[in-house]
Amino acid sequence: MVRLVLVGPPGAGKGTQAAVLSEKLGVPHISTGDLFRANIGNQTALGQKAKSYMDAGELVPDEVTNEMVRDRLDDDDAAKGFLLDGYPRNTAQADVLSGMLGEKGMELTAVMQFDVPEEELVKRMLERGRSDDTEDVIRRRLAVYQSETAPLLEYYQGKIIKIDAVGSVEEISSRAMEALRNQA
């Protein structure tokens, strides 16, 4: 049973790797972006709450995100393990996740950190060709990621598996699977 949190800066390929690893491990890939879209699309009470914040240009509060994750982890397919992508984003959410898992008598297997040098991230994101991906904007997003994630990496010290996330999708997923096998 594998319960993983995936962390990495924008452009590190977390989403791509999550899809590959989810299939290889036979556990669901749970992305906060997908949770938001599903709850908003299905007009759940949580989705409507999240949408009201988003429509106002505000961040969705942790309490709403936490409840969406709690609901998703209660689904049958997550009982045999999961990959969390985009959650937790901060130590307060990490505390809540720890509590959720503790209630089920579980804990995280590991936190997989996808490591990519900043210059490579900037290059990757510029190559995507999005109009909002200017070099200044990208570097600002990377700085925000660093400031928000550094405390999370400290929080999970001892559970972190660092993966070199430069190379082909296959090379990176192979490194990730090998690291999981070595950790077990």
N, C-alpha and C positions, 0 to 999 in steps of 0.2 A: 504494500500500500504506500503510494507516494503522495505526499502533500507538500507542494513546492510553491514558493513565492518567487517570481521572476522580477529582477530589477535591472535597470540599465537606462542610460540616457536616451533621449529622442534620437532615432536613427541607428540604434544599436542592433535592430532586428529582432526585438523581443517578440513582437506579434508573429513574425514568420517562424521563429524558433518554437514559440508556444504551440502553433498549429502542428508542426512536425513532431515535437516531443509528446504532445497530447495523443497523437495517433500511435506513436511507438510505445507509449506507456499505458495506453488504454484508459486514460482518465480525461475528464472534461477540462477544456481551456476556458477559464472564467475571466473575462476581461471587463473592467468597470465600464468601458465605452459600450460594450455589447449589452451590459446590464441596464445602463441608462437608456439606450435605444429601445430595448425590449419593454422596459417598464413604461416608457413614454408612449411607445407604439400601442401597447395594450391598455393604455390609460388606467394603469393601476393607481392607487392612492399615492404610493411612493413616486411613481412616474410623474403624476400631476404636480406633486410637491417639487420634485427636481426641476421640472419644466418651468415652474414659476420663477425659480432662482435663475435658471439659464436665460429665460426670456428677459430678465432684468439685467443681464450681463454680469451676474454674480456667480461665485463658486458655489457648487452644491455643498451644503454643510456635511461634515463628517457623519452626523447622526443619520442622515438620509442614506448616504453611501453605505454605512455600516449595516443598516437594516436590509438594503438590497442584497448585500453580500451574505448576510445571515440567512435570508430567504433562499438564496441560491445554494448555499452549502447544505440546506435542509433537503434539497432534492435528492432522490434515490441514487442518481448516477454519481453524485459527489461523495457518497458514503465510502466508495472504494478508492478515493483519492482525487486530487485535483491539481491544476496549475493556476495560480492566481497571477494575473497580469494587470498591473496598474493599481494594485491594492496589496498591502497598505502603502499609503503615500507618506505617512508620517508616524511618529512613535505613538501618538494617541490612538491612531487606527490599529497599530501593531498590538497595543494593549488590549483593544477590543477583540481583535482576531484571536489573540492568545486565550482570552476568556471564552470566546465562542467554542474554540477547539477543546478547551479544558472541560467545558460542560459535557462534551461528548467523550471525554477520556482520551483525547487525541492531542498530538502536538505536531508542529511542522517537521517534515523530514529534513528540509534544507531551504536555504535562500540562494538562488542561483543568480549571480551577478554577471551580466554580460559586459565585458570590458573592451572598450574601443578607444584608441587615442583621439583626442579632440579634433585634430586636423583631419582625420579620416571621417569623423562624424560630420564635420562641416562640408567636406567634399561630397559625401553621400547625400546629404540633404539638399545641397545646391543642385546635384544631378537629378533630383526628383522633379525639378522645374516648377515648383509651386510658386505662385506669385508672392505669397507671404513669406517665403523662405529666402530672405536676403541674408547676407553673411552676418550683419549686425543683429538681426532678429534671432538667427540661429545661435549665435554666441550668447545672447541674453538668455535664451531658453536653456542652454547648457549650464549657464551660471546658476540659474534658478534651480535646475535639477540638482546640481552639486550641493547647494545650500540646504535643500529640502531632504536630500537623500543621505548625506553624510551622517546625520544623527541616526537614521534607520540602519545603516550599515554597522554603526557602533552598537545599536540596540541588539542586532542579530549576530554579534561577534561570536564565533565558535560554530555557527550554523551556515556560514557563507561558503559557497563553492564558487570560485572565480573562474570564469570561462573566457578564454581569448576569443573574442567575437569578430575577428578579422579573418576572412577567407570565404569559401563557398558555403552555401546553406548546408550542404552535406558535411563539409569538414567541421563546421561549428556544432551541428547536431551530434555528430560522432564524438566530438570532445565532451559535449554535455552528457551524453549517455555513458561514456567511459568514466567521467567524474562521478556520476551517480553510482555506478557499479563499484568504484573504488571506495566510495563513502559508506556503502552498505555494510 
